[in-house]
Amino acid sequence: MTTIGILGGGQLGRMLALAAAKLGHRVIVLDPDPNAPAAQVSNRHIVAAYDDPAALDQLAKACDVVTYEFENVPDAAVHALEGRVPVHPNAHALGTAQDRLVEKTFLVEQGIATAPFRAVDSQVQLDTAVGELGGRVILKTRRFGYDGKGQRRIDPGDGTGPGSLNAFTELGSVPLIAEGVVDFVAEASVIIGRSLSGEVRCFDPVRNRHHDGILRTSSVPAGLDPATDQAARAAAVDLVTALDYVGVLGLELFVLDDGSVLANEFAPRVHNSGHWTEAACIVSQFELHVRAITGLPLPSVERHSDAEMTNLVGDDVERLPTYLAEPNTMVHLYGKSEVRAGRKMGHVTQISPRAPIVPRTTQTGGVLRDLTLDLPGHRAGKVRETWQLPNQRRLLVTTDRLSAFDRIIGLVPNKGQVLNQLAAWWFEQTADIVANHMVSMPDPNALIAIDAAPLPVEVVVRARLTGSTSTAVLPRYLAGERVLYGHTLPDGLTPHGPLPAPIVTPTTKAPDGDHDQPITVTEVVELGLIEPELWQRIQQVALDLFARGSAIADAAGFVLADTKYEFGIGPDGELLLIDEMHTPDSSRYWSQSTLDDRLAAGEAPDGYDKEPVRLALVAAGYRGDGPPPELSPEVWEQTSARYVELYERLTGQTFVPASQPAAERITANLSEFSSHE
């Protein structure tokens, strides 16, 4: 059980506390209001100012992790806590969001477009800014404004006249920011979560409608075209990555007539426009935030329903009886006793069946999707098609299908040929360590192999603390686990850094569409999956293969971070290495030349595998549930180029693409393999 501290006791803190309780966590709220909404559903309430040293001391001593529910918490309080207890999101994210000028500048520095803006510290600067920004500006206080507060609009004709003459003093003669008015066609937002290991989840973007500066409704789907949708998600991913953010963040955007997006502002916390996730997703934004800050896995955030969330502002709460009587409507009240104009009293979310998703096809020119052969014993895997041959042989054809998140994602030109030829090359380089199933390669995409009986365990060897899936070591290590797969890891290891020595981390084999499950090295024997002596030999063989692969990769300028081996038993009882070996599908290769600099900068390694596709999918918010989104041709071309470059550098051979169409070529070449039967 984890104890979570929350700075702030408003409705967002209340919903975080409810989500935390659902996962078995305790919650302590620090808020000066004795009737704070979050305190009503928390385990403990510290009634004190946010910067009270004694109160902060109590919170730090009692909690395992601290978060905050609104961005006007004094950043000094967060800095004070950070030295004593983990605080997520970090003080950098909070400080950036608290000052609109700093925030806008940071966004632009990350390549995220915004409306034009100017700093305003005097009436003279205001007059200059109004002129430079075309006469139409939104003047805002740099700090402490929300829901339309601390803002004033200036339109043409007001430039130096009575309409703007007193604007600087009307807003308190405090530091301001002038933003050029944007002619947008829609307001949207993206709710994104990022874990301790850097894994991200994007909820579907939503369309927002405001009135008097206050959010009134959020609707999903947002009705954005695919390019706009992807641009919105990508901006959110770039932002949380640049902030080294942990938790849930809301990025508000303007959608322009040409489909492009401009960032308006971000909130380093759960966000009002994400309340619909309570009713339309299995995991809400509040649970996602709790999972992220406590090191729990981040699940899919795919929505199961269309939804519209409506804020109950002020007297809107009087319509409660109507909402309670409506079907498919979830009501959430915040426990506020006093109704005031402009005060958010609760929200309602109305859901409807999700519109059917029509799968999109990827480009198919010059790629091998599948193959039909008049042969018995056909099996179709994620990437390979196999058939039974005479004399205890099996035919394996490697397609251009790309698998990620345990799903078929799309087609990569030349991928099948690269994988097949590279696996055959590696089998030759390591035949002195263990026998393998390869008999011959009658076609660049095909292999004739001994028909071995596969063992029910995949043998993953890891040399680096990396990965983002449920079977990876990095997220579990960051969550506090030190005994992984039966190996005890020391404290002080860094993300993507080397392990003390390569380790064997077995997983069970899952049926297509399911996820592999991690088990310990001892459970392989305890569960009766492999006999003890054979399992001991397999582990040593796997480590020897990895050492050979690492040495060759190093000479080619790569770091072999981890890889997967599969073994089988041949017809004569011999242990055989089967399937593929040291390919970019089964292994994680990193660029050696950029690794140290990227790690020092807090960036992920430069991967030579399906990383361009994986990043594009993450930016689109896809995690393997439902049909994959359509990706641009450039993504597939970049991925293909990476596969080819890896092949050429490892083998020292020039890659020569085989003739197309591949299916006809393979069929013709296989008519000649009778001599191998």
N, C-alpha and C positions, 0 to 999 in steps of 0.2 A: 504494500500500500504506500503510495506517494502522497506527501502533504504538499499542496499547491497554495502558494500565497498569491492573492490578487490585489493589486493596488487599484482601488476604485470599486465602489459598491453599487453602481447603476445597473440598468437592465442588461447590459452586455456581460457584466460580471455575474449577474444572476444566471444567465443562460450558460455561461462557462461553468459555473458551480454545478448546475444540474447535469451537464455533460460529464463533468469530472466524477460526480457521484455515481453515474451509470457505469463507469469503468472501475469503481471501487476506490477512488481517491478521496482524501480529506481536503477540505478547502478552508483557508483562513483569509478573511477579507480585512483590509485596512482602509477605512473610510471615516471621515469626520462626522458623517450623518448617522445618528443613532438609529434612524429608521431606513437605512439604505436597503434598496430592494434585494441586493445580493446577499446581505446578511440574513435575510429571512430563510434562505435555503442553504446556508453554509454551516460548517461545524463550529466556527469561532469568528467573532467580530472584534477587531481592535479599533476602538473609537478614538481616533487621533488624527491630527494633521498629517498630510503625506510626507512632510519633511521633519516630523518629530523624531529626533535621534533615538529616544527610548522606545518608541513604537517600532521604528525600523529595526532596532536591535532585537525586539521580541519576534518580529516577523522572520528575520534571518535565522534565529536560533530554532524556530519551530518548523521551518519549511525546508523541503528538498529542492524546490524550484519556485521561482517567483515570476509572475507575468503581470500585465496591466491591461485595463479595459478601456482606457481613453488616453489620448495623446497629450493632455495638459497636466499629466503628472510631472512634478518637478524633476528635470533630468538629473539634478544633483542627488535626489533620493535614489534613482536607479544606479548612478555611479557608485554611491555608497554601498548599495546592496551587492553590486557585481563583485566586489572584492571578498564577499563572504558566502554567497550562495549563487548558483546559476540563475541568471535573469534572461528570459526570452520573451519578446524580441530584445536585442541588445540596445545599449544606450546610444549607439551611433544611429540606429534606425529611428529611435525616438527623437533625438536631437535634430535630425534632418527634417522630420515631419513637423516639428514644432515651429519652424520658421519658414514661412512660405517662400521667401527669397532663396534661402539655402536649399529648400526642397526643389524649387524649379531649376536652380542652377545644377543641382545634382542630377536631376532627370536628364537635362540636356547633355551633361558630361557623359552620361551612359548611352547616348545616342537615341534617347527617347524624346520624341518631338513634343513640344508644348506650344501654347499660345505665346506670342511675343510679350516680353515683360520688362519693366524698369524698376529700379529701386527708387523710393521716394522718401526723403527725409526732411523736406521743407515744401512750402507752397511754391517756391520757385522751381524746384525739381518736378513738382506735380504739373505745373504749367508746361514745362519742357516735355515731360513724358506724354501728356495728352496730345501735344503736337506731333511727336515722333510716332505715336501709335495710331494716328489717323483720326483723332478726335473722339473715338469711342473706346472707353476703357472701363474696366471694373477695378475700383480702388478698394484694396483690402488691407486690414492690419496684418502685419507679418506674423503675429502671434495671437493665440487665444480666441480665434474666431471659428465658429462652426454653425451649421444649420442656418446660413445666411447672415449670421451676426458679424458685426465688424466689417461690413461691406457697404459700398456706395457706387452706383453706376453714374457715369458721366457720358453724355451724348453730344453729338455735334451742336455747336452753338453755345455750349456751356464753357468752352475752352478757358477763357479768362474772365468770363462774366459772372454774374451772381451765383449761377448754378454750381460752379466749382471753386469760387473765391474762398469760401469757408470750408471746403471739403476736408482740408488737412486738419483744421482745428476741430471740425465736427467729429472726426474719428479719433480725437484725443491728442493730436500733435505727437503721435508715436510713430516709430518706423513703419512705413507702408510699402506695399508693392502695387504697381499699376500694371494691369494685364490687358492686352488688346482684346476687344470683343471678338469672339469667334462665331461665324455663321455656320452653326452645326445643324445636322439633320436629325441627330439623336444623341442622347446621353446614355452611356453604357458603363459597365464596371465589370471587373474580373476579380473574383475571390480566389486567392491562391494560397496554398500551404506549402511550407518547406520544412524538411526534417533536419535533425542534427547532422545527418550524413550528406545533406544536399539534395535529397530526393524531393521532387515537387509534385503537387497535384493541383490541377486547375478545374474549378467548377465551370460549367458552361457560362459564357458571358451573359449578362442580363441587360435589358433595356430599362432605364430609370426615368421617372417623371417627377419633377419637383414643382412645388407651389410655395411662393413666398420664401424661397431658399431652403425649404424643408422637403426631404424625400417623401413622396406620397405613395408611389407604387413601384414595384420592380417585377418585371415579367420575363419569363423564360419559356420557350426560346426567344432570343432577342430579335430574330429576323434579320441578322447580319449576313452578308454574302460570305462565302468561305474564306476569301482573302482577308477580309476585315476581321473575321472571327480569329483567324490564325495570327494576324498582326497584333490583336489585342492580347492574346495569350502570350505571344512572344515577348511583348513589352513587359508583361508581369513577370515572366521568367527571368528576363534580363535584370529587372529591378531587384527581385529578392536575392539573386545571385550576387549582384554588386554590393548589396547591403550585408551579405553573409547572414541572411535572415533566418530565424527559426520561429515557426508559428504561422498564423494566418494573417494575411494582409489584404486590404481592399484597394484596388487601383481604379480610380474614376477617370473616364475618358470621354472626349468629344468625338463623335463620328461625323466626318465631313462628307460633302456631296460626292466626292470622287472615291469614297470608301476608305480613305486613310483615317488614321486616328491620331488625336493629340491627347497627351496626358494632362488632366486637370490637377489632380492631387492624389496622394495616397494616404491611407490610414494604417499605421502599424499595429493593427489589432483586428479582431473580428469586426464585421461591417454590417450596417443596417441593410444594405442591398443583398446580403447573403442570408437573411432570415428565412427565405423560402426553402433553403436546404433542409430545414427541420422536417418539412412535410414531403418534399419531392426527391430526397436522396436517402439512401440507407444510412450514410454517415453525414451529419450536418457539419457546417463550418465550425461549430463550437467543439464538437468531438474531435474534428481534425486538428484543431489548435491544441487541445489537451494531449492528443496522441503525439503531436510534433514536439512539444516542449518536454514531454516525459520520456521520449525515446521509444515510443511504441510504433509498430509498423503503420505506414500510411496506406490505407486500402483504396480501392477504386472510389471515385466520387461521382460516378455516372448517375444521372438522375433517372428515376423510373417514371416520372410524370411531368407534364407541363404544369406551370404554376404561375400564379400572380399573388404577390405579397402586397398588402395594403396596410400602411401605418395608421393606427388609431391616434390621432393628434387632438388633444384638447377634448372638446365636446363630441368628437367622433365616437368616443367610447359609449355614448348613449345608444348607438346603433347595435350594441352588443347582442341584445335578444334576437335581432334579425339574423346576425351572423351565426349565432348558436343554433338556429333552426335550419340553416342551409346545409345541404349535403356536401361532402368532399371539402369541408372547410375546417381548418385547424385554427383555434383561437389561442393566443398567448398573451396574458396580461402580466404587467410588470410589478404588481404589488404596490403601486403608488397610491397613497390615500387622498391626495389633493389633486383635483383636476384644474389645470391652468391652460390658458390659450397658448398654443405653440408647444405644449409639453407632450412628449410621446408617452402614451399610457399603455400601449400594447400594439399588437399587430395580428392580422389574420392572413392566412395563406389558403388560397383556393386552388385545388389541383384538378387536372383532367387527364385522361389517358394520353400518353405521349404519342405524338404523330409517328407513324412508321418510318424507320430509317431505311432508305434505299441504298444498298451497298454500292460504292463507287469502284469502278475498275481502274487498275493502273495501266500504264502504257505497256503494250505487248509486242511492239515491233522489235524483231531481232532478239527475242528472249524465249527461253524454254519454260513454259508454264507446267506442262504435264506431257505424258507420252502414253500411247496405247499400243501394246504389243500382244500378239497372239501366243502368249506363254502362260503356263499355269502358275499358281501360288503367288499372285500379285499382292503386294502390300504397299500402301502409300503412307509415308511418313511426312513430317513437316517440310522436308527439303528433298528427300530421296524417294524414288520409286524402285521397288525390287521385285524380281521374279525368280521362280524356282527353275534351275537348269538340271540336266542329267549329271550323274556322277558326283552327287553331293556338292554341287556348285550353286552359286546364286549370282544373279545379275543385279548390279546396283547402278542406277542412273541418277545423277545429281542434277536437279533442275535449278532454275534461277530464282526459285521462291526464297523469300527472306522471312525468317522466323524471329520474332521478338516478343517479349512478354508471354512466351509460350503460345503464340498465335502466328498464323500466316499473315504477313503484313502487305507484301507486294512482290515485285519482280525487279531484280538487279541485273542489268546486262553483263554477260560474261561470268557471272558469279559461279554458276554450276561448273563451268570449265575450270576456273581457278581452284575451286575447292577440290575437285576430283584430281587434277594434276598435282596440286600441292600435297594432298594426302598421300598420293602414290609416291611422291618424292620423299616425304617424311618416312613412309614405310621402309623405303630403301636405306635411308640414313640410320635407321634404328633396328634393323633386322638382327644385329648382333646382340641386342639386349633382350628381345623377346620376339618370337615368331608372330607374324600377322596373317590376316586372312587373304591378302591380295594374291591373285594368280596372274592376271594380265589386265591391260588397259586397251580394249579394242577401239575405243573412241575417246576423244577428249572429255566427254561427259559421262563415260561409262567405265565400270570396273567389274571384272569377273572375280569372284571371291569364293573361298571355301565357305560352305554353309554351316557356320558354327552355331551352337546353342548359346544365345546371349545370357550372361549372368545378370541377376536382377538389381544390380547396383551400378550407378555411375560413379567413377572415381575422379573427384576433382582435386587437383593439387594447386595450392595457393602459396605464393611467395610474398604477396602484398596485402595490406589491410585495406581492402577496397570492395566495391560492389554496392548495389542499392536494392537488390531483391530480397525476398524473405529467406533465401538460402545463403546470402552473402554474409561475410564476417564483419564488415565495417558498421552497419547500422546496429547490429547486436552488441558490438564492442562499445560503441558510443552510448548505448543504453545501459552500460554497466556490466554486461556479461564478460566474464574472463575465462570461463571454461566453455570452449566451442568445439563441437564435434569430438569431444573427448580430449582436447588439447588445452592446456592451461597457458594463457597468454599473459605477459607481464603488463603492469600499468605503464603509461607513458608512451605508448605507440601512437603514431600520428596518421591521419587519414591518407591513404595511398602510399604510405611509407612501407619499408620492408618489414616482414615478420622476422623473428629471431632465426628461423630456418623454415624452408618449405614444409607445409603440412598437408596431410591427406584428409579431405573433408567429403565423405561419401554422401550420396543422396539416393533415395529410392527412385526407380524409373516410373514416371507417371504416364498414363494413357494420353494420347494426343488431346490437347485442349485443357488438360489439368496441369497442376503445378507439381514439380518435383519436391519431395519432402526430405529435409535434412535428417540424418541420423548420426550417431557417434560411431567411432571406429570399432568400439566393442559391441555395439548393438548389431552390427553386421553379422557377427557370429551368434550373439544371444538370440536374435530373431530367426536364426536358422537359414539365413540367406546364402552364406558361403561357409564352407568348412574352414576351421581355424588355420590349418597349415597352408591351404590355398590362399586364404585372405592375407596371411602374412607375406607370402610371396608376391601377391598382387601389389600390396603397398610398396614393397621395395622396388618392384619393376616400375611402378608409376613414378617413384622418386628418381629412379635412374633415367627414365625417359625425359622427365622434366629437366634434369640436369643437362642432358644432351641438347634438348631444345633451347634451354636458356643460353648455353654457350654459342650455339649457331645464331640465335636471335641477337645476342650481344655483338657478334662480329658483323652483323648486318645493320647495326644501329638501332636495335629495338630492345625493349625490356619485356620479357615474357612474364606478365603479372600472375596469370593463372591459366589453367587449361582443364579440359575434361577428357578422360579416357573411358572407353568401353571395352570390356573383355568378354570372351566367349570360350566355349570348349568345343574343339574340333571333333570330327567323327572318330578320330583315333584317341581321343581323350587329352589332346595337347591344349595347353593354354594359348589362346590367340588374342592379339590386339585386333579389334574389329572397328567397323563404322568409319570414322574419320580421325585424323590426327593433326594437331597443331595448326588447324586452319583458323582463319579469322572468325568462323562461326563457333568454333569450340574453344577458342582461346582469346585472351585479352592481351593484345600487343600495344605497347606505348612507344611513342617517339623518345629515343634516348637523349637526343640533343636538347630537347625543350623541357625535359622532365623536372630538373632541379629548379629552374626558373619558375615554372608554373606552380610547383608545390610551394615555393617560397612566397609566391603572390597569392596563395590561397585558392588557386585555380585547379580544376580537374586535369589529369594528364591528357595528352593529345593521343587519342586512340586510333589504331589502324584496323578498324573492323566495321561494323554496321553503325558506328557512332553517329554519322550524319542523319541516318534515319531515326535512330533512337532519340536524338535531341529534337528533331522536328516533331516527332510524336509527342514527346513530353511538352513541347511548347504548345501543341494543340490540345493538351490535357488528356491525351489518350494513355491508358494504362492496361490495355488488353481486354477490355470489356466491350462487346459489341463490334460492329464493323469498323475497321480503321478509317481515319480521315484520308482524304485525297492529298497526296504530297506533290510538290512541284517536280517537273522533270529534272531540274537541277539537283535536287536531293539524290535522286537515283543515279545520276551521272557521277556526282561526287563520290558516292559510295562505291560504284563500280571502279572508279579510278583508284581508290584506296586499296581495294582488293588486288587489283593488278599490280600496283606499286609494291605491295607487300610480297606478292609472289616473286616479282623480279629481284627484289633486294635479298630475299631469303635464299632463293635458288641460284642466283647469278645468271639466270636464263631470261631471254627476251620472250615476253608473252605474245603469242600469235593467235589472235581470235580464230576460231574454227568457222567453217563456212555455214551459212544459213540458207534455208530454215533448218534448225537443229534437229527437229523430229525426223525429217526425211534423211538427213545425214546419218543419224544414229541408227535408224532402221536398216539403211544400206550397209553400214559397217558391221552390224551385228550378224549379218548373214555370213560373215567370214570367220566367226569364232568357233566353228565346229571342231577345229583342230585342238582347241583348248579343253574340250569337254571330256 
